[in-house]
Amino acid sequence: MTTTRQTCLDLDTRDALASLRDEFQLPEGVIYLDGNSLGVLPKATPARIAKVVREEWGRDLIRSWNTAGWVDLSQRIGNKIAWLVGASENELIVGDSTSVNLYKALCAAVELVKADAPRRKLIVSERSNFPTDLYIAESVARTHGFELKLIEAEDLATHLNEQLAVLMLTHVNYRTGRMHNMAQVTQEAHAAGALVLWDLAHSAGAVPVDLKMADADFAVGCGYKYLNGGPGAPAFVWAHPRHTARMDRDQLRQPLSGWFGHKAPFEFTPDYRPALGIQRFACGTPPVLSMSALDCGVDVFLKAEALGGMAALRRKSLALTALFTELVETRCADHGLTLVTPREPASRGSQVSFAHEHGYAIMQALIARGVIGDFRAGEPGAAPESSHLLRFGFTPLYTRFAEVWDAIEHLRQVLTSGEWREARFNQRAAVT
């Protein structure tokens, strides 16, 4: 059956999650397909921030650490995120950036290896991993006398050996949308005697994640993509209880021993006594304003739970991404677009990426029309997955099927008219 715009409208009518769109403030005339980079604004956020500013900060001042519960906001939000990623209560904490949390978790993993298998000195990650992850891993490796080795995803199995100390992977690749089988990869790495650290930046809130079932060792994740916490929202960190138990016995530590990771921070003792469990991964004072915004974003998932939860969100995500791929390949054929996202549902996240040598200009022309995705540069002449990419993210909380049709119609017009060739679309901005 030929897919039409009416087909898409019918899908929206039958969408059991359609009411969740009303939780967000979406600009009129914009088709937003970039939630994998920055989530949209929940309608509850402005009022929440205003209340925090006017009442909790403006009126109650420092008393709000107690009266408004600022002091345990990191853990309360962490408990809400925990059920999204298969963690238990009080195992996950929010605070700091993804980069800082990755540094803490990777250092803890390295300390474990140094204690248990000191001959292992290799940290392995994908060459196409998000750059900040690689920068952090390079720093950790240099500090601890380890080696960072970057590989292609298809070569992973050959590096699961007696040299491997820590396997550091992003669950869903930020460029291609390719998703690892977390449970299988973790099991294979453990069989080789290595630890596994997962970055959930492009997973949490978009695809089902079960850290405990997968028996993962450490995980970090982002608050401003699918969790809709706002630009620069705090990130989260998780460690398996078997590792925090060893930390509780003082057999290892994470490196940033800040005062909020102290067992009794308001005793103001000169010596550091680490808190128990995941709380020791806290560091500095939590950013209350941005944490409050993140809390609103996470709360939407509590409403989604009543409509089928992550399983329902995943079904819609797969339907949206499959529809987008089908329409690009049928309505924009012969325009040089090459799919780099896996077609297999089990192997893709909630985004679709197409390679095109003029991807930047095409995306800028789309954005000018109100269709917002983004672009990631590659090497000219490289294989499709390493070349210039147009990325389109699909957030099942608020993306409509009819928007997919309309976005493809704009893409078709941009390509057939050649408007992307205009000079204004070929001038690179600082952020792409």
N, C-alpha and C positions, 0 to 999 in steps of 0.2 A: 504493500500500500504506500502511495506517495504521501510524504509528510507535507502538510500545508500549515499555514498560520492558524487556521481553524483547529487543526489537530492539536497544536500547542495550546491554544485557548482552552480546549476541552481538557487537556492535561492539568491546566491550572485550576479549572473548575473542580476536578476530582482530587486535587492535592490536599491530603489530610493535614499538611503542615502550613497551608496557605495563611492561616491566621497569625503565624509568627512574624510575617512581614510587617504587620502593624506595630511590632515592638521597636521598629527602627525608623530613623529619620532619613528618608531617601530623597535626594534632590529631584525636582520635577524635570523631566526631559533627559535624564541620565540613565544609561544602562551600565550598572557598575559590575564589572567582571574582574575586580582586582582585590577581592577580599583575602586572597592568599598573600597579599602584601600589606594591606591595611584594611581592617574591618570598618564597617560603617558605624555611625553614631546611634546607640540605643536611645530611644526617646526618654528613658528614665534618667539618663546620665546628667543632662544639664541641671535638672532640679536637685539631684543628689549632690552634685558638686556645689551648687549654690547653697544648699543646706549646710554642707561641711564648712564652707567658707564663712557664711553669715552667722551660723549658730555655733557650730562646734569650735571653729577657730575664733571667729569674731566676738562671740559672746562668752563662751565658756573657757576659751583660751587653753592654758596648759592642763586644766582639769579634764579636758576631753580624752586624755590618754586613759583615764579611768572611766569617766562617765559615758563616753561615746565608744569605748572599747578599741581605741586606736592601738593599744599595746598588743592586742592579739589579732589584729586585722589580717596579718600575714598568714596566720594559721587558719583562720576562719575561711578566707578565700581559698587557701590551699585545700581545705577539706571539700570545698565545692568542686574544685578542678579534679580532685583525686578520683571521683567516681567516673569522670570522663575518660580517664586513662588507665583504669583498672588498678588503682592503688587504694589502700585502706585509710581510714581516718587517722590523722596525725602522722602520716608518712610523707607528705608532700608540703612544701612551704613556698610562699611567694615572696619575692623581693629581689633586688638587683636586676641586671640585664641578663639576657641569654648568654652573652660572652663571659660575664663574670661567673655565672652559675656553672657554665661549662668548665671554666678554669678550676673552680672548686671541686667539681665532681671528677674531672680528669686527674687532678692531683691526688685525690683520695684513692682513685683506682690504681694509680701508679704506686702509691704507698703500699697498697695491698699486695701488689705484685712483688715489690721489693722485699716485703716481709715473707711471702710464701714461695716465690719462684724467682730469686734474684738474678738468675741467668737470662731471663726473658727481658729484652730491652727494646722491643719493637711495638710502636703504635701504628696501626694501619687505618687508613681512611680512603674514601673515594676521591679521585682527582677532581670530580665535579661537585664535591661537597660545598656547602656554603662557605665562602672565603673566610669569614670571621672564625669559623670552627677550625679551619686549617691554621690560621694565624695563632690562635690560642694553643692548638696542639703543638705547633712548632716551638712556641715559647716553653711549654711544659717539658717537651722532649729535651730541649737545650738545657733547661735548668736541672733536670734529673739525670742527665747522661743517657737518655734514650734516643732512639732514631724514629723519625716519622717517615713512613713510606706511603706514597699515594698510588693507588691502583685504579684500574677500570672495574666497574661493577661485575662484569662477566669473569674477571680473574680472581674473584674473592676466594673461591674454594681452594685455590693453590697456595694461599697465604695463611690458611688456618693450620699452623704447624707449631713446633716446639719453641720457635723464636717469638711468637706473637704474645705480647703482654696484654694489650688493650685494643679491641676493635671499636672504633668510634664512627658511627654511621648516622646519617639523617634518615629517618624512617621514610619520608617522602621527599624525593629529590626536588630541590627548588627550581631547577631548570626544566627538567623533563616531566615531572609529576610521577615518575616511576616509584612504586612503593615496594619496599622489601617485605618479605615474609618474616616478621619479627620473631615469632616463635621458632621457626626453623633455623634462621641464621644464629639466633642466640644459642640454641641447642648445639649446633655444629661448632660454634666458637668455644662453648664450654667443654665439649668433647675434646677439643684441642688444648684445653687448659688455660684459655684466655678469658678475660672479662669483657663485657660489652656495655658501651655507653651509647644511648640513643638520644638524638635530638628530635623532638616532636614538634618543632616550630611549624611545620606544614601538615601536621596530623591532628593535634589536639583541637577538638571541636569540629573536625571535618570528617574524620574516619574513625571507626571504632578502634580503640587501643586497649590492650589488657597487659599491663606491665608485669603483674604478678603471675598471670597464667603463662606468659612467655618466659618467666624466670629471669627477666632482665636484671642487670646489676645497678646501673645508674641511668637517669634520664633528666633532660632539661627541656624546657619549652617556652614558647613565646606567648605574650599576653595581648599583642596588638593585631594579630592576624585574625584567625577564625574565632578567637575569643572576644573580639570587638572591645578591647580595653582602651583604645585610643593610642595615638602616636607615642611611641616610647614607653608604652605600658610595662610595668614590671613583669619579669619572667618567673618561671618556677623551676624547682629542682626536686628530684626524688632519688632516694637511695633504698635499695632493698633492705628490709629489716635485718637480714643476716649481717649486713655490713655496718649498719648503725649500731647493732649490738656489739660488734667488735670495737667500734669507736667509743661506745659507752664504757668498755673495759680499758679504754685509753691505749688500744693497740695501734691506732692510727688516728690522724686528724686531717681535717681539711685546712688549707693554708691560711685562710683569711679569718683570723680569730677576732672578729669585731664584737662590740659590746652587746649587741642583741643576740649573739650566739653564746653569751655567758650564762652560766647556770642561774645567777642572780644579778642581773645587770644593774639593778638599782641599789645594790650594796656598795658599788663603786670601789671594789677591792683592786689593788694594784696588780695582782696576779690573775691570770686567766684560768678560770675553771669552766670547762665546756658544758653546755646544756646537754641533756639527754636526747637521744633520737635525732630526728631530722632538724630540730630546732638549732642544733649546733651549726647547720649550714647557713643560718642567718648571719648577717654581718653588721652593716650599719643601720642607722635609723630608717625605718620603712617610710617611703614617700606617701604620706596619707592621702593627698589629693589624687594622685594617679592610681593609688590602690583602690580608692573609692570608685573611680571610673571603671576600673577593671571589674569590680564587684558587680556593677550593673550589667556589664557584658556577660559575665558568667551566669548571672541570675536568669537570663533568657533561656539557658539550657534546662533550668528547673521547670520551666513551662513546656519546653520541648519534651521533657520526660513523660509528661501526661499524654503526649500525642504519639508515643512510640519510641522516644529517646534516640540514641545514636543509631540504632538499627534502622529506624525510619529515615533519619537524616542521611544515612549511607545509601539507602535505596534511591532516594531522590537525587543525591549527588551523582550516582552512577547513571541515572536516567538523563540528567542534565548534560553530563560530559559525553555520553553516547550520542545524544541528540546533536550536540554542537559538532562533534566529529563528523557525523553523517551529513549534516547540512553543509559544512565547509567542503567536504569531498564531492558532494553532488551539485552544489550551487556555485562553488568557486573553483571548479576544476580547471586545469590548464593555465593556472596563474602562478605556478612555481611554489606552491605551499606544500611542505613535506611534514607529515605528522611524526612527532618524536615521542609522544606519550603512548605508553602501551595500550593496546586495544583490550587486553584481557582485564576484566573487572577486578580480579584479585591483585593485579599488578599496578594499578593506577590510583593516585590519590584523588583530590577534588579539583584538579586543574587540567587544562589541555594546552599543549604547546605545539606550535607549528614553526618550522624553520623557513626563512626566506632571506635572500641576500639583501633585500631592502626592507627588512623588518622594522627598523626604527621609523622610517618615513611612513610606512603603512600604519603603524600604530599611532603616530602623531596625527595622521589624517582621521583615523577613527576617533581619537580623543576629541578632536575639533568638532566631530559630529555628535559628541556626547556618549560615545561607547568607550568606556575606560577599562583598558587592560594595561599591560606593561611590556617592556622590552628588555631582553638580556643579551648583551653583546657576546659574540664568539669570535673565532678566528676565521677570516675569509678563506673559502676553499676547503674548510674542515668538513668532517662528516656531519650529517644533519644535527645529531644530538649535541655537537660541539660548536655549531654555527649560530648565526644570529636568530634569536627566538622571539616570537610573539607569544606571550603568556596570557592565558585567560583563566581566572579563578572563579569557581562556582560555590557560593555559600548557600547551602540548602535552606538556611534559616530565612533567607529573603529573596533569593533569585527565582524569577518566574520562567516558565517554559516559553511563553510568548516573547520574553526578552531575548532568549536565545535566537529565535527566528529573526527578530528585528535586528539584532547585532550582526547576524550573517548577511542580512540584506544590505546593511551599511557596508560591510566588508566587500560584498560583491560589487557594489557601486564604486567604492574606492579603487578596487582593482581594475574593473572594466573601463572606468573613465580615465584612469591614470592620474587622478588628482594627487596621489601621494608624491608625484614627481615635483610638485610645487616647491619652490625654494624654502618657504617657511616651514615645511615639514621635514626638511633635511638639515636643519640647524640644530645641533646637539645641545640640549639643556644639561644642567649639572646633575639632575636626577632623571634617570631613564626608566 
